[in-house]
């Protein structure tokens, strides 16, 4: 079936138009697409936007894609990988901007603003300067001039996305500057044009000695960013992953939510199933996201009200590619649909969203709908049971992240350990251990620190316990 025929077939099943008022201001999709056409952590074919080192796409398919995203409430899109390659860094140069502007124009037709992921070291890489120091006058001028060039081509650009000081990427810390210094130099260049800086908080020590029990990776983002609360310019949005690790099957919410009182935050989720089955295993992410949105950040305030009032953006890593049905595994379409719906209204339940998607996709025959809904609602729990129960995390094969592997990351440099031996398993993150729980509101600190009140599904994330410890079900 040709793509045009497939598209006509899809449109026959379109739902009736509806109006809604999104609860979250910015609903953003981040693609991890590279200029060679490869999609990092992509399981749906090659890139929609890039091929053989160039911007290369089918305009009508991108137009359909933009309409598709707009129909579920997406209003911002970043097409290039946060791990910016040398070629992708040139997207903000005059040579490539005409092509970038052409792509942005297609998304504009559907009311979607464009974001460009930039290399923080661009003043050196592209400008030939000896340094990227954010306090250097030449660097400040370079970013200002570059912003003027970019906005001449894309006047409604939403802003720049930045991954810095993370996983071997240079950033302000390598020059002795703060994360606020690094973000603000870009923010001041973009502000006259109405642009924002989306600054990722995925900053941690990725060359840890596994024998060092003093370093606790989940503490990293809070330790780096909480002391800087109020020091970021008002057009900087800190992009925080939902959990303190990295899109694991189950994690507590990041303690930055509820802690940063003077800094705009974006909640970052992952639609592409890097650690949750890679669009091979069934995993309905809406079930996990409902938990993220409803977990308290204090004794009184729920994250869903926090998202609606204090967090100005919800972001997710896309799961789409050139596969005919966009997502490879047909049921993985439900995850993209769910992200759009729940970003617009974080109070929606997973059951509501999945029920709607099944009805739109397969019809309302109860003999199909009810068993499929049951399968999807149970999928997270089932996947968790055979991969990382009790929030152990990281028990996957190293590098490609697929398939259970109890010691996959156990002796690696990445700081991702369960420290099992013949007596006990798990990490003590209370005041008697790494002290991580102290980063939370006192109510949550008390809740997580007490073995009797700690949610059992998070038990081994917060506690180190002997193998004869009795669970609530009576099993060891």
KOLSEPA-768407 format. One record per residue (C-alpha): residue number from 0; z, y, x; chain. Coordinates in steps of 0.5 Angstrom, whole numbers, plus 2048, in hexadecimal, padded with zeros to 3 digits. Layout:
BEGIN
 seq   w   v   u mol
 NUM   Z   Y   X   A
...
end
This chain:
BEGIN
 seq   w   v   u mol
   0 800 800 800   A
   1 7FE 807 803   A
   2 803 80C 803   A
   3 800 810 7FE   A
   4 800 80B 7F9   A
   5 807 809 7FB   A
   6 809 810 7FA   A
   7 806 810 7F3   A
   8 80A 80A 7F1   A
   9 810 80D 7F3   A
  10 80F 813 7EF   A
  11 80E 80F 7E8   A
  12 815 80D 7E9   A
  13 818 814 7EA   A
  14 81E 817 7E6   A
  15 81E 81D 7E1   A
  16 81F 823 7E5   A
  17 827 825 7E5   A
  18 82A 82C 7E7   A
  19 831 82C 7EB   A
  20 835 830 7EF   A
  21 837 82D 7F6   A
  22 83E 82D 7F8   A
  23 83C 82E 7FF   A
  24 838 834 802   A
  25 834 830 807   A
  26 832 829 806   A
  27 82F 827 80D   A
  28 82B 821 810   A
  29 82A 820 817   A
  30 825 81C 81A   A
  31 826 818 821   A
  32 81E 818 822   A
  33 81B 819 829   A
  34 814 81C 82B   A
  35 812 815 82D   A
  36 812 813 826   A
  37 819 80E 827   A
  38 81E 810 822   A
  39 825 80F 825   A
  40 829 80A 821   A
  41 823 80A 81C   A
  42 822 803 818   A
  43 81C 806 814   A
  44 816 806 819   A
  45 814 80C 81D   A
  46 815 813 81C   A
  47 812 817 817   A
  48 811 81D 81B   A
  49 810 81B 822   A
  50 80B 817 826   A
  51 809 816 82D   A
  52 80C 81C 830   A
  53 80A 821 82A   A
  54 80B 824 823   A
  55 807 81F 81F   A
  56 808 81E 818   A
  57 804 81C 811   A
  58 805 823 80D   A
  59 805 820 807   A
  60 80A 81B 808   A
  61 80E 820 80B   A
  62 80D 824 805   A
  63 80F 81E 801   A
  64 815 81D 805   A
  65 818 824 804   A
  66 817 823 7FD   A
  67 81B 81D 7FD   A
  68 820 820 801   A
  69 821 826 7FD   A
  70 821 822 7F6   A
  71 828 81F 7F9   A
  72 82A 826 7FB   A
  73 829 826 802   A
  74 828 82D 805   A
  75 828 82D 80C   A
  76 824 828 811   A
  77 824 827 818   A
  78 81E 823 81B   A
  79 820 822 822   A
  80 825 81E 826   A
  81 82C 821 827   A
  82 82B 81E 82E   A
  83 825 823 830   A
  84 820 820 835   A
  85 81D 825 83A   A
  86 816 825 835   A
  87 81A 826 82F   A
  88 81E 82C 832   A
  89 817 830 832   A
  90 817 830 82A   A
  91 81A 837 82B   A
  92 815 83A 830   A
  93 80F 83E 82E   A
  94 80A 838 830   A
  95 80D 833 82B   A
  96 810 838 825   A
  97 809 838 821   A
  98 809 831 820   A
  99 811 831 81F   A
 100 810 837 81A   A
 101 80A 832 816   A
 102 80F 82D 815   A
 103 815 832 813   A
 104 810 835 80E   A
 105 80F 82E 80A   A
 106 816 82D 809   A
 107 817 835 807   A
 108 812 833 801   A
 109 818 82E 7FF   A
 110 81D 833 800   A
 111 820 830 806   A
 112 821 834 80D   A
 113 820 832 814   A
 114 825 831 819   A
 115 823 82F 821   A
 116 827 82B 825   A
 117 827 82F 82C   A
 118 82A 82D 833   A
 119 830 831 835   A
 120 82D 832 83C   A
 121 826 835 839   A
 122 827 83B 83E   A
 123 827 837 844   A
 124 822 832 841   A
 125 81D 837 83E   A
 126 81F 83D 840   A
 127 81F 83C 848   A
 128 826 83F 848   A
 129 82B 83C 84D   A
 130 830 83B 848   A
 131 832 83A 841   A
 132 839 83E 841   A
 133 83A 841 83A   A
 134 83D 847 83D   A
 135 837 848 842   A
 136 834 84F 840   A
 137 82D 84C 842   A
 138 82E 845 83D   A
 139 831 84A 838   A
 140 82A 84E 838   A
 141 826 847 838   A
 142 829 844 832   A
 143 828 84B 82E   A
 144 821 84C 831   A
 145 820 844 82F   A
 146 823 845 828   A
 147 81E 84B 827   A
 148 818 847 829   A
 149 81A 841 824   A
 150 81B 845 81E   A
 151 815 849 81F   A
 152 812 842 81D   A
 153 817 83F 818   A
 154 81B 845 815   A
 155 81F 841 811   A
 156 821 83C 816   A
 157 828 83A 814   A
 158 82A 839 81B   A
 159 82B 835 822   A
 160 82F 82E 822   A
 161 832 82D 829   A
 162 835 827 82C   A
 163 839 829 832   A
 164 83E 826 837   A
 165 83D 81F 834   A
 166 83A 819 837   A
 167 837 81B 83D   A
 168 835 822 83A   A
 169 837 828 83E   A
 170 83A 82D 83A   A
 171 83F 833 83B   A
 172 845 82F 83E   A
 173 841 82D 844   A
 174 841 834 845   A
 175 848 835 844   A
 176 847 839 83D   A
 177 849 837 836   A
 178 846 834 831   A
 179 846 83B 82D   A
 180 843 83E 833   A
 181 83D 839 833   A
 182 83C 83A 82B   A
 183 83D 841 82B   A
 184 838 843 830   A
 185 833 840 82B   A
 186 836 842 825   A
 187 836 84A 827   A
 188 82E 849 828   A
 189 82D 846 822   A
 190 831 84A 81D   A
 191 82C 850 81D   A
 192 827 84B 81A   A
 193 82C 848 815   A
 194 82D 842 819   A
 195 833 83D 81A   A
 196 835 838 820   A
 197 836 831 81E   A
 198 83B 82F 824   A
 199 83D 828 824   A
 200 844 826 825   A
 201 842 81F 828   A
 202 845 821 82F   A
 203 849 81B 833   A
 204 84A 818 839   A
 205 845 813 83A   A
 206 846 810 840   A
 207 84D 80D 83F   A
 208 851 808 843   A
 209 852 803 83E   A
 210 859 801 842   A
 211 85B 808 841   A
 212 85F 808 83A   A
 213 861 80F 83B   A
 214 85A 812 838   A
 215 859 811 831   A
 216 852 813 82F   A
 217 853 814 827   A
 218 858 81A 82A   A
 219 852 81D 82D   A
 220 84F 822 828   A
 221 855 825 826   A
 222 858 826 82D   A
 223 851 82A 82E   A
 224 850 82E 828   A
 225 857 82F 824   A
 226 85A 834 82A   A
 227 853 838 829   A
 228 854 839 821   A
 229 852 840 820   A
 230 84F 841 826   A
 231 848 83F 824   A
 232 843 844 821   A
 233 842 844 819   A
 234 83B 841 81A   A
 235 83E 83B 81E   A
 236 83F 835 81A   A
 237 842 82F 81D   A
 238 83F 829 81B   A
 239 844 823 81B   A
 240 843 81C 81A   A
 241 847 819 814   A
 242 84B 815 819   A
 243 84E 816 820   A
 244 84A 810 823   A
 245 843 810 821   A
 246 840 80D 81A   A
 247 844 807 81A   A
 248 845 802 814   A
 249 84C 805 813   A
 250 850 80B 816   A
 251 855 810 814   A
 252 852 817 812   A
 253 851 81C 818   A
 254 858 820 819   A
 255 854 826 81A   A
 256 853 826 813   A
 257 859 82A 810   A
 258 85A 82D 817   A
 259 855 832 818   A
 260 857 837 814   A
 261 853 83D 817   A
 262 84C 839 818   A
 263 847 837 814   A
 264 846 82F 814   A
 265 840 82B 812   A
 266 842 823 811   A
 267 83D 81F 814   A
 268 83B 818 812   A
 269 836 813 814   A
 270 831 810 80F   A
 271 82E 80C 814   A
 272 832 805 815   A
 273 833 805 81C   A
 274 83A 802 81C   A
 275 839 7FF 814   A
 276 833 7FA 814   A
 277 82D 7FE 817   A
 278 82A 7FE 810   A
 279 82A 7F6 811   A
 280 830 7F5 80E   A
 281 832 7F7 807   A
 282 837 7FD 808   A
 283 838 802 802   A
 284 83A 808 806   A
 285 83C 80C 7FF   A
 286 842 808 7FF   A
 287 845 80A 806   A
 288 843 811 804   A
 289 847 811 7FE   A
 290 84D 80F 802   A
 291 84B 815 807   A
 292 84B 81A 802   A
 293 851 818 7FE   A
 294 856 817 804   A
 295 85C 81C 804   A
 296 85C 821 80A   A
 297 863 823 809   A
 298 868 821 803   A
 299 864 825 7FE   A
 300 85D 827 800   A
 301 858 822 7FF   A
 302 852 822 804   A
 303 84D 822 7FE   A
 304 850 829 7FC   A
 305 850 82B 803   A
 306 849 829 804   A
 307 847 82E 7FE   A
 308 84B 834 800   A
 309 84C 834 807   A
 310 847 82F 80A   A
 311 840 833 809   A
 312 83B 82D 80B   A
 313 83B 826 80B   A
 314 836 823 810   A
 315 833 81C 811   A
 316 82F 818 816   A
 317 829 816 812   A
 318 826 80F 811   A
 319 81F 810 810   A
 320 819 80F 814   A
 321 811 80D 813   A
 322 812 806 80F   A
 323 80F 806 809   A
 324 815 807 804   A
 325 818 80C 809   A
 326 81F 808 80B   A
 327 81C 801 80D   A
 328 821 7FD 809   A
 329 820 7FF 801   A
 330 828 7FF 800   A
 331 829 804 806   A
 332 825 809 801   A
 333 82C 809 7FD   A
 334 82F 80C 803   A
 335 82B 812 804   A
 336 82B 813 7FC   A
 337 833 812 7FD   A
 338 833 817 802   A
 339 82F 81D 7FE   A
 340 833 81C 7F8   A
 341 83A 81B 7FB   A
 342 839 821 800   A
 343 837 825 7F9   A
 344 83D 823 7F6   A
 345 843 81F 7FA   A
 346 847 81D 7F4   A
 347 841 818 7F2   A
 348 843 811 7F2   A
 349 83F 80C 7F6   A
 350 83F 808 7F0   A
 351 83C 80E 7EC   A
 352 837 80F 7F2   A
 353 835 808 7F3   A
 354 834 807 7EB   A
 355 82F 80D 7EB   A
 356 82B 80B 7F1   A
 357 82A 803 7EE   A
 358 828 806 7E8   A
 359 823 80B 7EA   A
 360 820 806 7EF   A
 361 820 7FF 7EC   A
 362 821 801 7E4   A
 363 827 800 7E0   A
 364 827 7F8 7DF   A
 365 82E 7F6 7DF   A
 366 82C 7EF 7E1   A
 367 82A 7F3 7E8   A
 368 82E 7F9 7E8   A
 369 835 7F6 7E7   A
 370 834 7F1 7ED   A
 371 831 7F6 7F1   A
 372 836 7FB 7F0   A
 373 83C 7F6 7F1   A
 374 838 7F4 7F8   A
 375 838 7FB 7FA   A
 376 83F 7FD 7F8   A
 377 842 7F7 7FC   A
 378 83D 7F7 802   A
 379 842 7FC 806   A
 380 848 7F7 806   A
 381 843 7F1 807   A
 382 840 7F4 80D   A
 383 847 7F7 810   A
 384 84A 7F0 80F   A
 385 845 7EC 814   A
 386 845 7F2 819   A
 387 84B 7F7 81A   A
 388 851 7F5 815   A
 389 857 7FA 815   A
 390 853 7FF 818   A
 391 853 7FC 81F   A
 392 84C 7FF 820   A
 393 847 7FE 825   A
 394 846 7F7 825   A
 395 83F 7F7 826   A
 396 83A 7F5 82B   A
 397 839 7FB 830   A
 398 833 7FF 830   A
 399 830 7FD 82A   A
 400 836 7FD 826   A
 401 834 7F7 821   A
 402 837 7F1 820   A
 403 83F 7EF 821   A
 404 841 7EF 828   A
 405 849 7EF 829   A
 406 849 7F1 830   A
 407 842 7F5 830   A
 408 845 7FB 832   A
 409 84C 7F9 834   A
 410 84B 7FA 83B   A
 411 846 800 83B   A
 412 846 807 83D   A
 413 846 80A 836   A
 414 84D 80A 834   A
 415 84C 805 82E   A
 416 852 800 82F   A
 417 856 7FB 82B   A
 418 85A 7F8 831   A
 419 85B 7F1 82E   A
 420 85F 7EC 832   A
 421 862 7E6 831   A
 422 868 7EA 82D   A
 423 866 7F0 829   A
 424 860 7F4 827   A
 425 85E 7FB 825   A
 426 860 802 828   A
 427 867 805 827   A
 428 865 80C 825   A
 429 86C 80F 823   A
 430 871 813 827   A
 431 873 80C 82B   A
 432 86B 80B 82D   A
 433 866 810 82E   A
 434 869 816 829   A
 435 862 816 825   A
 436 865 816 81F   A
 437 869 81D 820   A
 438 862 820 820   A
 439 862 81F 818   A
 440 866 823 813   A
 441 86E 821 813   A
 442 86D 81D 80C   A
 443 867 819 80F   A
 444 86A 818 816   A
 445 870 815 812   A
 446 86C 811 80E   A
 447 868 80E 814   A
 448 86D 80D 819   A
 449 872 809 814   A
 450 86F 802 814   A
 451 872 801 80D   A
 452 86E 807 80A   A
 453 868 807 80F   A
 454 862 805 80A   A
 455 861 7FD 80C   A
 456 859 7FE 80D   A
 457 85B 803 813   A
 458 860 7FF 816   A
 459 85E 7FD 81D   A
 460 85B 804 81E   A
 461 862 807 81E   A
 462 866 801 820   A
 463 867 7FC 825   A
 464 869 7F6 822   A
 465 86B 7EF 823   A
 466 867 7E9 821   A
 467 86C 7E6 81C   A
 468 86D 7ED 819   A
 469 86D 7EC 811   A
 470 868 7F0 80D   A
 471 869 7F1 806   A
 472 865 7EB 804   A
 473 86A 7E7 807   A
 474 865 7E5 80D   A
 475 866 7E6 814   A
end
